[in-house]
Amino acid sequence: MLVNYRTVRLASARVESLQWELDAAQERFGSVLRNAAELGVGHDALSRAAGLTVEELQDILGADVELL
């Protein structure tokens, strides 16, 4: 089997780029959730809007680090 190393490198770079994008999106998501909660949005309404269970939302709101 012939391995095209350039294709492998390009695919690897694309995965890394997508991981950076996902990390940034998760940070923004967590920030928006925390801001909404601080403004008094109820956890039930916020979890429904975010597509999360209340437990998942509480994990995010209680986390000292950003989403991974």
N, C-alpha and C positions, 0 to 999 in steps of 0.2 A: 504494500500500500504506500503510495506516494503522499508524503505529508507536506502541505504547503504552509511553511512557517509564517509567512506573511499573513495568511488568512487567520492563523491561530493568534498572532499578535494583534491583528485588527479586532478580532472577536473579543479578546481579553480587554483591550482598551475600551471597547463599547460597553462591556459589562461594568468596568470600573466607572465609566462615565455615568451609567444608569444608577449605580450605587450612590454616587455623589448626589445625583438629582433626587433620589429617594430619601437620602438622609436630610437634605435641605427641605423637602416637602414635609417630612415627618416633624422636623423642628418647627416649621410654620404651623402645622396642624396642632401640635401640642401648645404652642403659644396662643393660638386663637382659642383653643379650648380653655386654657387657663384664664385668659382675659375675659371670656364670656362668663365663666364661673365667678370670677372676681366681681363682675358687674351684676351678679345676682341671678343669672339664668339657672333654673333648677336642673338638677342632675338628670332627672327623667327626661325632660324636654331636650336637654343638651345631648344626652346619649342617643336619643331617637334621631335628632338632626345629624349627628355625626356617624350614625350607623354602627354604634358600639353598644355593648351591654353596659349597664350601670357599673358593674364590677370593672370592666375594661377602662371605663372613663375614670373611675376612682383611682385605678392604678396609674393612669397618665397624670392625673391631677396631683397625686401624692408622690410622684417620682421626683427625685432630686436631679436627675439627668434627663436629657432629651430622649425622645423615642428613638428606638433603633430599628 
